[in-house]
Amino acid sequence: MASSRTSVLCSGSGFSGFSWCSGFSGFSGFSWFSGLWPLLFFSVCFHFNQVLTEDTRSCEELRLGQYLCNGPKIDEATQEPENCRDTTAWVECLPAPNISCRLSNGTEFRFSGKEVGFNKTISCRNVSGYSYKVAVALSLFLGWIGADRFYLGYPALGLLKFCTVGFCGIGTLIDFILIAMQIVGPADGSNYIVDYYGARLTRLSITNQTYRNPHRSL
C-alpha cells in the first residue's frame, strides 16, 4: 500500500516531483550499491589469494635442481643411517636460494639456501650384526671346516661341511662365490653390514604384482 502511494505521488507530482523522486531513488541506489563495495573487494582479494596459494607448490613437490639434500648421518656400527626405522630413513633438504614454496604447515616461505624446507625419505637396510667382510674372510680361509656357515647361522650345513671337509673342496668354492656375491646372507633374513659407500648388491625380483611390458608385434 505504501509503495502504491509513493508511485502515485511521484507520477502525479509533475516535472518537479519527477526530479525529486528520481533523485531520491538514485541516492538510495547509490547508498545500497556502495555498501556492497567492501564485500566485493574482500571477495576478489580472497579469490586472488587462493589462486596465489594454489600456484605456489609444496616444498616436497620441488623438482630436481631446486633443492639439495644433506647426506645421512651414518652409524659406524651398522653402516646405516642413524634414524633408520623399518628400512626407511629421512634426510633434510634445503631449497635453492630465491625459491618460494609452501611448508608443511601451509605457510609460504622464500628460502635463501640455508633453511631446511622438508624431509625426504630414503631407503635403508635391516642389519643385525653380520659383517660382510668377516663372512667373506671365514669363507675364504676357514670355509673347508664350515666356519662361514656357522657364522651366518646355518649350523647344519656348517657341520656337514666340517665332516666332509667342505664337500671335498667343491662346497667351499661354491659357498665362497655365493657369499662374495651376497647371494647367501644371514639366516635371519637380515642384510650384511657393508660400508655405506661400499659395493652393495641390489636384488631385482619379478612377482605377479610386477608390471610386465607387453611385447609389441613387429
C-alpha positions in Angstrom: 0.0 0.0 0.0 2.9 2.4 0.8 4.6 1.6 -2.4 1.5 2.3 -4.5 1.1 5.7 -2.7 4.7 6.5 -3.5 4.3 5.7 -7.1 1.1 7.8 -7.3 2.7 10.7 -5.5 5.7 10.6 -7.8 3.7 10.2 -11.0 1.4 13.0 -10.1 3.9 15.4 -8.9 4.7 16.9 -12.3 8.2 17.7 -13.5 9.5 18.9 -10.2 8.1 15.8 -8.4 9.7 13.5 -11.0 13.0 15.2 -10.4 12.7 14.8 -6.7 11.7 11.2 -6.9 14.4 10.3 -9.4 17.0 12.0 -7.2 15.7 10.1 -4.1 15.8 6.8 -6.0 19.3 7.4 -7.3 20.6 8.4 -3.9 19.1 5.2 -2.3 20.5 3.0 -5.0 24.0 4.6 -4.7 23.9 4.0 -0.9 22.9 0.4 -1.3 25.5 -0.3 -4.1 28.2 1.5 -2.2 27.6 -0.8 0.8 28.5 -3.8 -1.5 31.9 -2.4 -2.4 33.7 -3.7 0.7 32.2 -7.1 0.3 33.0 -7.3 -3.4 36.6 -6.1 -2.7 37.0 -8.7 0.1 35.7 -11.5 -2.2 38.2 -10.5 -5.0 41.1 -10.3 -2.6 40.2 -13.7 -1.1 39.9 -15.3 -4.5 43.2 -13.8 -5.6 44.9 -15.1 -2.5 43.6 -18.6 -3.1 44.9 -18.5 -6.7 48.3 -17.5 -5.5 48.3 -20.1 -2.8 47.4 -22.9 -5.3 50.1 -21.7 -7.7 52.8 -21.9 -5.1 53.7 -25.6 -4.9 54.5 -27.5 -1.8 58.2 -27.8 -0.9 58.0 -31.6 -1.3 56.9 -31.1 -4.9 60.0 -29.2 -5.9 61.8 -30.5 -9.0 65.4 -31.8 -9.2 67.8 -28.9 -9.2 65.5 -26.8 -7.0 66.7 -28.3 -3.7 69.7 -30.0 -2.2 69.5 -32.8 0.4 72.1 -33.3 3.0 73.8 -36.7 3.4 72.5 -39.0 6.1 74.4 -39.5 9.4 75.9 -43.0 9.2 76.1 -45.2 12.3 79.7 -46.6 12.4 78.5 -49.9 13.9 75.7 -50.7 11.4 76.9 -48.6 8.5 73.3 -47.4 8.0 71.6 -44.1 8.7 71.2 -43.4 12.4 67.5 -42.7 12.0 66.8 -45.9 10.0 63.5 -47.4 11.0 61.8 -50.2 9.1 64.1 -49.9 6.1 63.3 -46.2 5.9 65.3 -43.1 6.9 65.0 -39.4 6.2 67.3 -36.6 5.3 67.0 -32.8 5.4 66.5 -31.0 2.1 67.3 -27.3 1.5 65.5 -25.5 -1.3 67.7 -23.4 -3.6 68.1 -19.6 -3.0 65.1 -17.5 -4.1 62.8 -20.5 -4.2 59.4 -20.0 -2.7 57.3 -22.9 -1.6 54.7 -23.9 1.0 55.9 -25.6 4.2 54.2 -28.5 5.8 52.1 -26.1 7.9 50.7 -24.4 4.8 52.7 -21.1 5.1 54.6 -19.8 2.1 58.4 -19.1 2.6 61.1 -17.7 0.4 64.4 -19.5 1.0 67.9 -18.3 1.0 69.5 -21.7 0.5 70.4 -22.2 4.2 67.0 -23.2 5.6 65.6 -26.7 5.8 62.4 -26.9 3.7 61.3 -30.5 4.0 62.5 -34.0 4.9 62.9 -36.6 2.2 62.7 -40.4 2.9 65.5 -42.7 1.7 65.7 -46.4 1.8 68.0 -48.2 4.3 68.7 -51.8 5.1 67.9 -54.0 8.1 71.1 -55.3 9.7 71.6 -57.5 12.7 75.4 -57.6 13.3 76.6 -59.9 10.5 79.7 -58.3 8.8 80.2 -58.9 5.1 84.0 -58.7 5.4 84.0 -61.3 8.2 81.8 -63.7 6.3 84.0 -63.5 3.2 87.2 -63.9 5.2 85.8 -67.0 7.0 84.6 -68.5 3.7 88.0 -67.9 2.1 90.2 -69.2 4.9 88.0 -71.5 7.0 85.3 -72.4 4.6 86.5 -76.0 4.4 85.5 -76.6 8.0 82.2 -74.8 7.7 83.1 -71.7 9.7 81.3 -69.4 7.3 78.0 -71.3 7.6 78.3 -71.4 11.4 78.8 -67.7 11.4 75.8 -67.0 9.2 73.5 -69.1 11.3 73.4 -72.4 9.3 74.7 -74.9 11.9 73.5 -78.0 10.0 75.3 -77.0 6.8 78.4 -76.0 8.8 78.6 -79.4 10.5 78.1 -81.1 7.2 80.9 -79.1 5.6 83.1 -79.9 8.6 82.6 -83.6 8.4 83.1 -83.7 4.6 86.0 -81.2 4.5 83.9 -78.7 2.6 82.4 -81.3 0.3 85.9 -82.2 -0.8 86.6 -78.5 -1.6 83.7 -78.2 -4.1 81.3 -76.9 -1.5 83.9 -74.5 -0.2 84.4 -72.9 -3.6 80.6 -72.7 -4.2 79.9 -71.1 -0.8 82.7 -68.6 -1.3 81.2 -67.4 -4.6 77.7 -67.2 -3.2 78.8 -65.3 -0.1 81.1 -63.0 -2.1 78.2 -62.1 -4.4 75.9 -61.6 -1.4 73.5 -64.3 -2.7 73.8 -66.2 0.6 73.2 -64.0 3.6 72.4 -64.3 7.3 69.9 -67.0 8.2 67.6 -64.5 10.0 66.9 -62.7 6.7 68.9 -59.5 7.6 71.5 -57.9 5.4 75.2 -57.8 5.7 76.9 -54.9 7.4 78.6 -53.3 4.4 80.3 -49.9 4.2 77.6 -47.4 3.4 79.5 -46.2 0.3 80.9 -49.6 -0.5 79.8 -52.3 -3.0 76.3 -53.5 -2.4 74.1 -55.9 -4.2 70.6 -54.8 -5.1 68.3 -57.7 -5.9 65.6 -57.2 -8.6 62.7 -59.7 -8.5 59.6 -60.2 -10.6 56.3 -61.3 -9.0 52.7 -61.5 -10.1 52.2 -57.9 -9.0 55.1 -56.6 -11.1 54.1 -54.8 -14.2 55.0 -56.6 -17.3 55.5 -54.6 -20.5 53.7 -56.5 -23.3 55.7 -57.4 -26.3 54.9 -55.3 -29.4 54.3 -57.1 -32.6 56.9 -56.3 -35.3 
